[in-house]
Amino acid sequence: MKRHKNGNKQDFTRMGTTRKKVQAFVRIKPTDDFAHEMIKFGDDNKSIDIHLKKDSRRGVVNNQQTDWSFKLDGVLHDTSQDLVYEMVAREAVSQALDGYNGTIMCYGQTGAGKTYTMTGATENYKHRGILPRALQQIFRMIEERPTQAITVRVSYLEIYNENLFDLLSTLPYVGPSVTPMTIVENPQGVFIKGLSVHLTSQEEDAFSLLFEGETNRIIASHTMNKNSSRSHCIFTIYMEAHSRTLSDEKYITSKINLVDLAGSERLGKTGSEGRVLKEATYINKSLSFLEQAIIALGDQKRDHIPFRQCKLTHALKDSLGGNCNMVLVTNIYGEAAQLEETLSSLRFASRMKLVTTEPAINEKYDAERMVKNLEKELALLKQELAIHDSLSNRALVNYDPMDEIQIAEINSQVRRYLEGTLDEIDIINLRQIQEVFNQFRVVLSQQEQEIESALRRKYTLIDKNDFAAISAVQKAGLMDLKGQLVGEPDGQSFGLGVASFAAKPGKKPKSKKTVKDQFSALARKEGASSPVSGKDLDTISISKTQLISSSKDGDIKDMIQRDREPSLAEPLSSDSPKDEARPPRPSTPPSKPVAFEEFKNERGSEINRIFKENKSILNERRKRASETTQRINAIKREIDVTKDALNFQKSLREKQGEYENKGLMIIDEEEFLLILKLKDLKQQYRNEYQELRDLRAEIQYCQRLVDQCRHRLLMEFDIWYNESFVIPEDVQAALKSGSGIRPGMVPVNRILSLGEDDQDRFNQLQQTVLPEGPDSISFYNAKVKTEQKHNYMKALVGLQQSHRK
């Protein structure tokens, strides 16, 4: 089993010991001039023999080879598209839904039928190729697996003249890429950076993407093929299957590469010139590199495989001899004139059969589901542990992480144990043991700080390693040669001594600590449960006149619902009762402003009331936001004043001299109070700023409600106005009988044409009359939509050109 890391997901690939040969099939293009004497098939339809007559011009001694025999997995001669798919692709596609990667490739001479085999004739449903049939099979199998949630994505890559192109970049929501696409390798495999991948939830969407890409392919005409593909195309189907059982965190992924290669060409036969000649050169070059890679894969002694020689082999690195089921379809001619190219194609197929692959299931684990399952398991283990404690007659033991109260109790027990008032500390569980040792460390650190502070208050300390200071003190007569200080403490408990040389006024200390470190040490000295966060003393980089707000995505709906009872969720009784007597209709309809005021007082009174309430709530939130902004600005100005005062105290202390030892500096009371004041101001600033953010999120939500109410009010007014003054009463009566459509909702110009339109009738007719049955509906619908889109784009371009002229 191989394991890969991918963000918060873990990928596992189960590697089996079975190695599998590549399947190779040959398909002969139907022709009236089939060379029966030169091409013969085996009885089992799995071998093909080629026979050539000797060239008499070479003389009597002629060692020319005239017979070849090729053993394959199947010979497809005069075979329908249905049978080709059954023999070639159905098994590989079926295994892809079980987690196995797959690759189906069509190779052969130009005009031999590769694109017909892979894509088929899109004009006829029966003649569709492997690719549309694979899409259809995938969605049919997904319907048969209700216990799995399977997602399908597709991409369409074109390799033209050694350049990568996205055939689906013409979609309106994709657009052309600014940077060129590149092939990237990572531990998970090879992928194309910049290639768009599209989610498809139904069969028709997948067909639409296929037809969209097909219309963007590059084709050209030459003597052997009027519609010759001038590029290699790779249509990839990505599948991801999750179990609908939430306890199962394992899921499988797979992909199928459907490769339609451009055909190899003999330039003497095709007569290519200009751009077509250049394209043929690139095609033959890439196919030559592909054959070199296949030869290297078939040789077990070869260590290096030349995948990077061209874009085609590099993009198919995972597919050629990798972790996948691979199938090759070799398309050949059955005519004697093309026998030399047919032999070349068959040799390629025989070399491909020497390549072995190791198909394996691609398993991954969902990190979110794993966490939930582990939480459930942890809860069960805690329950079992509680049962064990109960059976062992142990008191109720809490195995959860300790809170601040429990930590403070352990700290008190440790102090009493050190003072001798507590003989022993009861051991409950492992967490308690760890916290006891941690509190021992905390108490020891606090005692060291207290002792050092007491010494600093009574004496001036000198670093024993500061030889310059010791020498100066000895010269001044304040210390004898033994290192003892000279002098007696005065009546105020102040020792007469000499400070260290590094702490004298005018000398900068070697390692100067910041006020933040000093304040953290003082907080620890006072027995604080946690050190002061570094953010508390950082400078807040917000200007005095500008406040940056961000919309909050949290749940603020409950907050707004507490302030007002009615909402848009209330049923709007905008329809008048059926038995209400209508006033007589005026001969001429009133103006819309006058009618709107009447509507707000009668028919739309409920909507208007909700609109006014929402608007009042919005104004109230805006007022509160303005007041909060003013408070924030006032706090910011006070923070600036406090910072200036604190900086002044720091500069004054630096001029007078700083005293430090082991990272601790002694500051006066005024500076300490300024630090505390600055901390409180910053906390107030954060609280007010958070309140402002919440208010702005509420304002945004209220504005959306007001807009919805306004839109609903205007829409209901239009309906009411049409029903009351515009639409004839007899037409309204005819529409209301047995119909749920309100007459005012329908445009007036279409009020008399509410019957079934032509498109609806066409859709029903299509489902009943199509000769291929209901299965072909998605295929034809996607084809029609694609053609309509491209016809529209052509007409639009032509219209723009005519305007320019």
C-alpha positions in Angstrom: 0.0 0.0 0.0 1.3 3.4 -1.0 0.4 6.5 1.1 0.4 10.1 -0.2 -0.4 13.2 1.8 -2.7 15.7 0.2 -3.7 18.7 2.4 -6.1 17.4 5.0 -6.7 14.2 3.1 -4.7 11.0 3.1 -4.5 9.0 0.0 -3.9 5.3 0.0 -3.4 3.2 -3.1 -3.7 -0.5 -2.6 -1.0 -2.2 -4.6 -1.7 -5.7 -5.7 0.9 -8.3 -6.7 -0.9 -9.1 -10.0 0.6 -7.4 -13.1 -1.6 -7.1 -16.2 -0.7 -6.9 -19.8 -2.1 -4.0 -21.9 -5.0 -5.1 -24.1 -4.5 -4.4 -27.8 -7.2 -4.6 -30.4 -7.1 -3.9 -34.1 -10.0 -2.5 -36.1 -10.0 -2.6 -39.9 -11.7 0.3 -41.8 -14.4 -1.1 -44.1 -13.6 -0.8 -47.8 -14.7 -2.3 -51.1 -11.1 -3.0 -52.2 -10.1 -5.3 -49.3 -6.9 -7.2 -49.9 -8.1 -10.7 -49.1 -5.0 -12.4 -50.4 -2.6 -10.3 -48.3 -4.6 -9.9 -45.0 -6.0 -12.9 -43.3 -7.6 -13.3 -39.8 -7.3 -16.3 -37.4 -10.3 -18.5 -36.6 -10.4 -17.1 -33.0 -10.5 -13.5 -34.3 -7.4 -12.7 -32.2 -4.7 -12.9 -34.8 -4.0 -11.3 -38.1 -1.5 -12.5 -40.8 0.0 -10.3 -43.5 1.5 -11.8 -46.7 3.4 -9.9 -49.3 4.5 -11.2 -52.7 8.3 -11.2 -53.3 9.6 -8.4 -55.5 10.9 -10.2 -58.7 13.1 -7.1 -59.4 15.5 -8.2 -56.6 16.7 -11.2 -58.5 16.9 -14.9 -57.8 18.5 -14.5 -54.3 15.9 -12.7 -52.5 15.7 -12.8 -48.7 12.9 -10.3 -48.4 10.4 -11.1 -45.6 7.0 -11.8 -46.9 5.0 -13.1 -44.0 4.1 -11.5 -40.6 1.8 -12.8 -37.9 0.4 -10.6 -35.0 -1.3 -12.0 -31.9 -3.7 -9.5 -30.4 -6.7 -9.5 -28.0 -9.2 -9.1 -30.7 -9.7 -8.3 -34.4 -12.6 -6.0 -35.2 -13.5 -6.4 -38.8 -16.9 -5.3 -40.1 -17.9 -4.7 -36.5 -20.6 -2.3 -35.3 -20.0 0.5 -32.8 -22.0 -1.4 -30.2 -19.8 -4.5 -30.4 -16.6 -2.5 -30.4 -17.6 -0.8 -27.2 -18.6 -4.1 -25.6 -15.3 -5.7 -26.4 -13.0 -2.7 -25.8 -14.3 -0.4 -23.2 -17.2 -1.7 -21.1 -15.0 -3.6 -18.6 -12.5 -0.7 -18.1 -15.3 1.8 -17.6 -17.1 -0.5 -15.1 -13.9 -1.0 -13.1 -13.3 2.7 -13.0 -16.4 3.1 -10.7 -14.7 0.6 -8.4 -11.6 2.8 -8.0 -9.4 1.6 -10.9 -7.9 4.1 -13.3 -8.3 3.4 -17.0 -7.0 4.5 -20.4 -8.4 3.8 -23.8 -6.3 5.0 -26.7 -6.9 5.0 -30.5 -3.8 4.8 -32.7 -3.2 4.4 -36.4 -2.7 6.0 -39.8 -4.4 9.1 -40.8 -7.9 8.5 -42.1 -8.1 4.9 -40.6 -11.0 5.7 -38.4 -9.6 6.7 -35.0 -11.9 9.6 -34.3 -14.9 7.6 -35.6 -14.0 4.8 -33.1 -13.4 7.2 -30.2 -16.1 9.8 -30.7 -18.3 8.4 -33.5 -20.7 10.4 -35.7 -22.4 12.9 -33.5 -25.2 13.3 -36.1 -26.4 9.8 -35.5 -27.1 8.2 -32.1 -26.4 4.7 -33.3 -23.0 5.6 -34.7 -21.8 7.2 -31.5 -18.3 6.1 -30.4 -16.6 4.9 -27.2 -16.5 8.3 -25.5 -20.3 9.1 -25.4 -21.1 5.5 -24.7 -18.7 5.6 -21.7 -20.4 8.7 -20.3 -23.8 7.0 -20.8 -22.6 3.8 -19.0 -21.2 5.8 -16.1 -24.4 7.6 -15.3 -26.4 4.4 -15.7 -24.2 2.7 -13.2 -24.4 5.7 -10.8 -28.2 5.2 -10.8 -27.7 1.6 -9.8 -25.6 2.5 -6.8 -27.9 4.3 -4.3 -25.6 3.7 -1.4 -22.9 5.8 -2.9 -22.7 9.5 -3.6 -20.7 9.7 -6.8 -19.5 12.9 -8.4 -18.3 13.1 -12.0 -16.0 15.8 -13.5 -14.6 16.0 -17.0 -11.8 17.9 -18.8 -10.8 18.1 -22.5 -7.2 18.7 -23.4 -5.7 19.3 -26.9 -2.0 19.0 -27.8 -1.4 20.9 -31.0 2.1 21.5 -32.4 3.5 20.7 -28.9 1.3 23.3 -27.3 -1.4 22.6 -24.7 -5.0 23.9 -25.2 -8.2 23.7 -23.2 -11.0 22.7 -25.6 -13.6 23.9 -23.0 -12.1 27.3 -22.5 -14.8 28.8 -24.8 -17.5 28.3 -22.1 -18.7 31.6 -20.8 -17.8 30.8 -17.1 -14.2 29.6 -18.0 -12.6 32.1 -20.4 -9.1 31.8 -21.9 -6.2 31.4 -19.5 -3.7 34.2 -19.2 -0.7 31.9 -18.4 0.1 28.9 -20.7 -0.8 25.5 -19.4 2.0 23.3 -18.1 2.4 19.7 -17.1 3.1 19.3 -13.4 4.2 16.2 -11.5 3.5 15.6 -7.8 3.3 12.5 -5.5 -0.3 11.9 -6.6 0.7 11.8 -10.3 0.7 14.0 -13.3 -1.8 16.8 -13.9 -2.2 19.8 -16.3 -1.9 23.1 -14.5 -4.5 25.6 -16.0 -6.8 22.9 -17.5 -10.4 23.5 -16.5 -12.3 20.6 -14.8 -16.2 20.7 -15.0 -18.7 19.1 -12.7 -21.4 17.2 -14.5 -24.5 16.1 -12.6 -26.4 14.5 -15.4 -25.8 12.8 -18.8 -26.9 15.7 -20.9 -24.4 18.1 -19.3 -21.6 15.7 -20.0 -22.6 15.4 -23.7 -22.8 19.2 -24.0 -19.2 19.5 -22.8 -18.1 16.8 -25.2 -19.8 18.4 -28.2 -18.4 21.8 -27.1 -14.9 20.5 -27.2 -15.4 18.7 -30.4 -16.4 21.9 -32.2 -13.2 23.5 -31.0 -10.8 20.8 -32.3 -8.5 21.7 -35.1 -9.0 19.7 -38.4 -7.7 20.0 -41.9 -8.1 18.4 -45.3 -5.6 16.4 -47.4 -5.8 13.7 -50.0 -6.4 10.8 -47.6 -8.9 12.5 -45.2 -11.2 15.4 -45.7 -11.6 16.0 -41.9 -8.2 15.0 -40.5 -7.6 15.7 -36.8 -4.5 17.8 -36.5 -4.0 17.4 -32.8 -3.9 14.8 -30.0 -7.0 15.0 -27.7 -7.4 13.6 -24.2 -10.9 13.5 -22.7 -10.6 12.7 -19.0 -13.5 11.6 -16.7 -12.8 12.0 -13.0 -15.0 10.1 -10.5 -15.2 10.3 -6.7 -17.4 7.9 -4.8 -18.3 8.5 -1.1 -20.4 6.2 1.0 -23.7 7.6 2.1 -23.0 6.0 5.5 -21.4 8.8 7.6 -19.3 6.4 9.7 -17.4 5.2 6.6 -14.6 7.8 6.1 -13.0 5.8 3.2 -13.8 6.8 -0.4 -12.4 6.0 -3.8 -11.3 8.1 -6.7 -10.5 7.1 -10.3 -10.1 8.6 -13.8 -10.5 7.4 -17.3 -8.3 8.9 -20.1 -9.9 8.6 -23.5 -7.2 9.4 -26.0 -7.7 10.2 -29.7 -4.3 10.4 -31.3 -3.7 12.3 -34.5 -2.8 9.9 -37.4 0.7 9.3 -38.7 1.2 10.5 -42.2 3.4 9.7 -45.2 4.0 13.1 -46.6 4.4 11.6 -50.1 0.9 10.2 -50.0 -0.9 13.0 -48.2 0.6 15.8 -50.3 0.6 18.2 -47.3 1.9 21.7 -47.8 2.3 24.8 -45.7 0.6 24.8 -42.3 -0.7 21.2 -42.8 2.9 20.1 -43.5 4.1 21.7 -40.3 1.3 20.0 -38.3 2.2 16.6 -39.9 5.8 17.1 -38.8 4.8 17.7 -35.2 2.4 14.7 -35.3 4.9 12.2 -36.6 7.5 13.5 -34.2 5.3 13.0 -31.1 4.1 9.6 -32.3 7.8 8.6 -32.8 8.5 9.6 -29.2 5.4 7.7 -28.0 6.7 4.5 -29.8 10.2 5.0 -28.1 8.5 5.2 -24.7 6.5 2.0 -25.4 9.6 0.2 -26.5 11.4 1.2 -23.3 8.4 0.2 -21.2 8.4 -3.3 -22.8 12.0 -3.8 -22.1 12.3 -5.1 -18.5 16.0 -4.2 -18.4 15.5 -0.5 -19.1 15.6 1.8 -16.0 14.9 5.1 -17.7 11.7 5.7 -19.6 11.8 8.8 -21.9 8.5 10.3 -20.9 9.6 14.0 -21.1 10.6 14.0 -24.8 7.2 15.4 -25.8 4.0 16.8 -24.3 2.0 13.7 -25.3 4.1 11.1 -23.5 4.6 13.4 -20.5 0.8 14.0 -20.1 0.2 10.2 -20.4 2.9 9.2 -18.0 0.4 7.8 -15.5 -1.4 5.9 -18.2 1.5 4.3 -20.0 2.4 1.3 -17.9 1.2 2.9 -14.7 -1.6 2.3 -12.2 -4.4 1.7 -14.6 -6.2 -0.6 -17.0 -5.0 0.3 -20.5 -6.6 -0.7 -23.8 -5.2 0.1 -27.2 -7.3 0.2 -30.4 -5.2 0.2 -33.5 -7.0 1.4 -36.6 -5.7 0.2 -40.0 -6.6 0.1 -43.7 -7.6 -3.1 -45.4 -6.3 -2.0 -48.8 -3.2 -3.3 -50.4 -1.9 0.3 -51.2 -1.7 1.1 -47.5 -0.1 -2.2 -46.4 3.3 -0.7 -45.4 1.6 1.7 -43.0 -0.6 -1.2 -41.7 2.4 -3.2 -40.8 3.9 -0.3 -38.9 0.7 0.1 -36.9 0.5 -3.6 -36.1 4.1 -3.6 -34.9 3.2 -0.7 -32.5 0.3 -2.8 -31.2 2.5 -5.8 -30.7 5.0 -3.7 -28.8 2.2 -2.3 -26.6 1.2 -5.8 -25.6 4.6 -6.2 -24.0 3.9 -3.4 -21.6 2.6 -4.4 -18.1 0.5 -2.4 -15.7 -0.4 -2.7 -12.1 -4.0 -1.7 -11.6 -4.9 -0.8 -8.0 -7.8 0.7 -6.2 -7.3 4.4 -5.3 -8.5 4.8 -1.7 -8.6 8.0 0.2 -9.8 9.0 3.7 -12.0 11.9 4.5 -10.3 13.9 7.3 -13.6 15.4 8.5 -15.3 12.1 8.8 -12.3 10.6 10.5 -12.4 13.3 13.1 -16.1 12.7 13.8 -15.6 9.0 14.1 -12.7 9.4 16.4 -14.7 11.8 18.6 -17.5 9.1 18.8 -14.9 6.5 19.7 -13.4 8.8 22.3 -16.8 9.3 23.9 -17.4 5.5 24.0 -14.0 5.0 25.6 -14.8 7.6 28.3 -18.0 5.8 29.0 -16.2 2.4 29.3 -13.6 4.1 31.6 -16.4 5.5 33.8 -17.9 2.0 34.0 -14.5 0.6 35.0 -14.1 3.2 37.7 -17.6 2.5 39.1 -16.9 -1.3 39.2 -13.5 -0.6 40.9 -15.3 1.5 43.6 -13.3 4.6 42.6 -14.8 8.0 43.1 -16.1 9.9 40.1 -13.0 10.8 38.0 -13.0 13.6 35.4 -10.8 12.8 32.5 -11.4 16.0 30.6 -8.7 18.7 30.2 -8.5 20.8 33.4 -10.0 24.2 33.7 -8.6 27.2 35.5 -10.3 26.4 38.8 -8.7 22.9 38.9 -5.3 24.3 37.9 -5.6 26.9 40.7 -6.5 24.1 43.2 -3.4 22.1 42.2 -1.3 25.2 42.5 -2.6 25.6 46.1 -1.9 22.0 46.9 1.7 22.3 45.7 2.3 25.5 47.7 0.9 23.8 50.9 3.0 20.7 50.2 6.2 22.9 49.9 5.3 24.8 53.1 4.7 21.5 55.0 1.0 22.0 55.8 0.1 19.2 53.4 1.7 15.7 53.8 0.9 14.3 50.3 -0.9 15.1 47.1 -3.5 12.5 46.0 -2.9 11.0 42.6 -6.1 10.8 40.5 -5.1 10.5 36.8 -2.3 11.2 34.3 -3.5 14.7 33.5 -3.3 15.6 37.2 0.2 14.2 37.5 1.4 16.3 34.6 -0.2 19.4 36.0 1.3 18.9 39.4 4.8 18.8 37.9 3.9 21.9 35.8 2.8 23.8 38.9 6.0 22.8 40.7 7.9 24.6 37.9 5.6 27.6 38.1 6.0 28.0 41.9 9.8 27.6 41.6 10.0 30.3 39.0 7.8 32.6 41.0 10.0 32.1 44.1 13.2 32.8 42.1 11.6 36.1 40.9 10.5 37.1 44.4 14.0 36.5 45.8 15.7 38.4 43.0 13.2 41.3 43.4 13.9 41.4 47.2 17.6 41.5 46.6 17.2 44.3 44.0 15.2 46.4 46.5 17.9 46.0 49.1 21.2 45.8 47.2 22.7 46.9 43.9 23.9 43.7 42.2 27.1 43.3 40.2 27.6 40.6 37.6 30.6 38.4 38.7 31.6 38.0 35.1 31.7 41.7 34.5 35.4 42.1 35.3 35.5 45.8 34.2 32.9 46.7 36.8 34.6 44.7 39.5 37.9 46.4 38.8 36.3 49.9 38.9 34.7 49.1 42.2 37.9 47.8 43.7 39.7 51.0 42.6 37.0 53.1 44.2 37.5 51.2 47.5 34.0 49.9 47.6 35.1 46.2 47.4 38.0 44.4 48.8 40.2 41.9 46.9 38.1 39.0 48.1 35.1 40.3 46.3 33.2 41.6 49.5 31.4 44.9 49.2 32.5 47.7 51.5 29.9 49.7 53.4 27.0 49.3 55.8 23.3 49.4 55.2 21.7 52.6 56.2 18.7 53.0 58.4 16.4 52.8 55.4 17.6 49.2 54.3 19.4 50.5 51.3 22.8 48.9 50.7 25.6 51.1 49.6 27.2 49.4 46.7 28.2 49.7 43.0 25.9 48.9 40.1 27.3 46.8 37.2 29.2 48.7 34.5 26.6 47.8 31.9 23.9 49.4 34.0 25.6 52.8 34.6 23.9 55.9 33.2 25.0 56.7 29.6 25.9 53.0 28.9 23.6 51.0 26.7 23.0 47.5 27.9 24.2 44.6 25.9 20.8 42.9 25.6 18.0 45.4 26.0 14.6 43.9 26.7 11.4 45.5 25.6 8.6 46.8 27.9 6.5 43.9 26.7 8.9 41.4 28.2 9.2 43.4 31.4 5.4 43.5 31.7 5.1 39.8 31.1 7.6 39.1 33.9 5.7 41.4 36.3 2.4 39.6 35.4 4.1 36.3 36.2 5.3 37.7 39.5 1.8 38.7 40.5 0.7 35.1 40.0 -1.2 35.6 36.7 -2.6 32.4 35.3 -1.4 33.1 31.8 1.1 35.5 30.3 0.0 38.7 28.6 -0.5 38.2 24.9 2.0 39.9 22.6 -0.9 41.4 20.7 -1.9 43.5 23.8 1.2 45.7 23.5 1.5 45.8 19.7 0.7 49.1 18.0 -2.8 49.1 16.4 -2.3 50.2 12.8 -5.6 51.9 12.2 -5.7 55.6 11.3 -7.6 58.2 13.3 -10.0 59.0 10.5 -10.6 55.7 8.8 -12.1 52.5 10.2 -11.8 49.3 8.2 -15.0 47.2 8.5 -15.7 43.7 7.2 -19.0 42.0 6.7 -19.5 39.2 9.2 -20.8 35.9 7.9 -22.0 34.7 11.4 -25.5 34.1 12.4 -27.1 37.5 13.0 -30.6 36.6 12.0 -31.6 35.6 15.5 -30.4 39.0 16.8 -32.5 40.9 14.3 -35.5 38.6 14.9 -35.5 39.5 18.6 -35.8 43.2 17.7 -38.8 42.7 15.4 -41.5 40.1 15.3 -42.8 40.3 11.7 -40.5 39.2 8.8 -40.7 38.2 5.2 -41.3 34.7 6.4 -44.8 35.7 7.4 -47.5 34.7 5.0 -48.5 37.7 3.0 -52.2 38.1 2.6 -52.0 40.1 -0.5 -54.8 38.3 -2.3 -58.2 39.7 -1.6 -61.0 37.3 -0.5 -63.0 35.7 -3.2 -66.3 36.9 -2.0 -65.1 40.5 -1.6 -67.1 42.9 -3.6 -64.9 44.7 -6.2 -65.5 48.4 -6.8 -66.6 49.3 -10.3 -63.6 49.7 -12.7 -63.1 53.3 -13.9 -63.3 54.1 -17.5 -59.7 55.3 -17.7 -57.1 53.8 -15.4 -55.6 56.2 -12.8 -51.9 57.2 -12.9 -49.5 54.8 -11.3 -48.4 57.2 -8.5 -52.0 57.7 -7.4 -52.7 54.0 -7.7 -49.6 53.1 -5.8 -50.7 55.2 -2.7 -54.1 53.5 -2.9 -52.4 50.0 -3.1 -50.2 50.7 0.0 -53.3 51.6 2.0 -55.4 48.6 0.9 -54.1 45.6 -0.9 -50.4 46.0 -0.1 -50.9 47.3 3.5 -49.3 44.2 5.0 -46.2 44.3 2.8 -45.9 48.1 3.3 -46.0 47.6 7.1 -43.2 45.1 7.0 -41.2 47.3 4.7 -41.5 50.3 7.1 -40.6 48.1 10.1 -37.5 46.7 8.3 -36.5 50.2 7.3 -36.8 51.6 10.9 -34.7 48.7 12.2 -32.1 49.5 9.5 -32.0 53.2 10.5 -31.6 52.2 14.2 -28.7 50.0 13.4 -27.0 52.7 11.3 -27.4 55.1 14.2 -25.8 52.7 16.6 -23.0 52.1 14.2 -22.4 55.8 14.0 -22.2 56.2 17.8 -19.9 53.2 18.0 -17.6 54.8 15.4 -17.4 58.0 17.4 -16.5 56.0 20.6 -13.8 54.1 18.7 -12.3 57.4 17.4 -12.3 58.8 20.9 -10.6 55.7 22.3 -8.0 55.8 19.5 -7.2 59.4 20.3 -6.7 58.5 24.0 -4.5 55.5 23.0 -2.3 57.9 21.0 -2.0 60.3 24.0 -1.1 57.4 26.3 1.5 56.1 23.8 3.1 59.5 23.7 3.3 59.7 27.5 4.7 56.1 27.6 7.3 56.9 25.0 8.3 60.0 27.0 8.7 57.9 30.2 10.8 55.3 28.2 13.1 58.0 26.8 13.4 59.6 30.3 14.4 56.2 31.8 16.9 55.6 29.0 18.5 59.0 29.7 18.7 58.4 33.4 19.9 54.8 33.0 18.4 51.4 32.9 18.9 48.5 35.3 18.5 45.0 34.2 19.5 41.5 35.1 18.5 38.3 33.4 16.1 40.1 31.2 14.2 42.0 34.0 14.1 45.8 34.0 13.1 48.0 36.9 10.6 50.7 35.9 8.8 53.3 38.0 5.2 53.2 39.1 4.1 55.9 36.6 5.3 54.0 33.6 3.8 50.8 34.9 0.4 52.5 35.3 0.6 53.8 31.8 1.3 50.3 30.5 -1.8 49.0 32.3 -3.9 52.0 31.0 -2.7 51.3 27.4 -3.7 47.7 27.8 -7.2 48.5 29.0 -7.7 51.1 26.2 -6.7 48.5 23.6 -9.1 46.0 25.0 -11.9 48.6 24.9 -10.9 49.4 21.3 -11.1 45.7 20.3 -14.5 45.3 22.0 -15.9 48.4 20.3 -14.4 47.4 17.0 -15.9 44.0 17.2 -19.3 45.5 18.0 -18.9 47.8 15.0 -18.2 44.8 12.8 -21.3 43.0 14.1 -23.4 46.1 13.5 -22.2 46.4 9.9 -23.1 42.8 9.3 -26.6 43.4 10.7 -26.9 46.5 8.5 -26.0 44.5 5.5 -28.6 41.9 6.3 -31.2 44.5 7.1 -30.5 46.3 3.8 -31.1 43.0 2.0 -34.4 42.6 3.7 -35.5 46.1 2.9 -34.5 45.6 -0.8 -36.5 42.4 -0.9 -39.6 44.1 0.7 -39.3 46.9 -1.8 -39.1 44.5 -4.8 -42.0 42.5 -3.5 -44.1 45.6 -2.9 -43.5 46.9 -6.5 -44.1 43.4 -8.0 -47.4 43.0 -6.2 -48.4 46.5 -7.2 -47.8 45.7 -10.9 -49.9 42.5 -10.6 -52.7 44.4 -8.8 -52.6 47.3 -11.3 -52.9 44.9 -14.3 -55.7 43.0 -12.7 -57.6 46.1 -11.6 -57.3 48.4 -14.6 -55.6 46.7 -17.7 -56.7 43.1 -18.3 -60.3 42.7 -19.3 -62.6 41.1 -16.7 -63.8 38.4 -19.0 -60.2 37.3 -19.7 -59.5 37.2 -16.0 -62.5 35.0 -15.3 -61.4 32.6 -18.1 -57.9 32.4 -16.7 -58.9 31.9 -13.1 -61.2 29.0 -13.7 -59.2 25.8 -13.0 -55.8 27.6 -13.1 -53.3 28.6 -10.4 -51.9 31.4 -12.5 -52.7 35.0 -11.4 -53.5 37.0 -14.5 -51.5 40.0 -13.4 -48.3 37.9 -13.4 -48.5 37.3 -17.2 -47.3 40.0 -19.6 -50.3 41.7 -21.2 -49.0 41.0 -24.7 -49.0 37.3 -24.0 -52.2 37.1 -22.0 -54.1 35.4 -24.9 -51.3 32.9 -25.7 -50.9 30.9 -22.6 -51.2 27.6 -24.3 -48.4 25.1 -24.9 -45.6 26.6 -27.0 -43.8 25.0 -29.9 -40.8 24.0 -27.9 -42.9 22.1 -25.4 -44.7 20.3 -28.2 -41.4 19.5 -29.9 -39.9 18.0 -26.7 -42.9 15.7 -26.2 -42.8 14.7 -29.8 -39.1 14.0 -29.6 -39.5 11.7 -26.6 -42.1 9.6 -28.4 -40.9 9.5 -32.0 -37.1 9.2 -31.7 -36.2 5.9 -33.4 -33.4 5.1 -30.8 -35.8 5.3 -27.9 -35.6 7.4 -24.7 -31.9 6.7 -24.1 -31.0 9.0 -27.0 -32.8 12.1 -25.7 -29.8 13.4 -23.7 -27.5 12.9 -26.7 -29.7 14.8 -29.1 -30.6 17.5 -26.6 -27.0 18.3 -26.0 -26.2 18.2 -29.7 -29.1 20.7 -30.5 -28.1 23.1 -27.7 -24.5 23.1 -28.8 -25.4 23.8 -32.4 -27.8 26.6 -31.4 -25.1 28.2 -29.3 -22.6 28.2 -32.1 -25.1 29.4 -34.6 -25.9 32.3 -32.3 -22.3 33.2 -31.9 -21.7 33.1 -35.6 -24.7 35.4 -36.2 -23.5 37.7 -33.5 -20.0 38.0 -35.0 -21.4 38.6 -38.5 -23.7 41.3 -37.1 -20.8 43.0 -35.4 -18.7 42.9 -38.6 -21.6 44.4 -40.6 -21.9 47.3 -38.1 -18.2 48.0 -38.4 -18.5 48.3 -42.2 
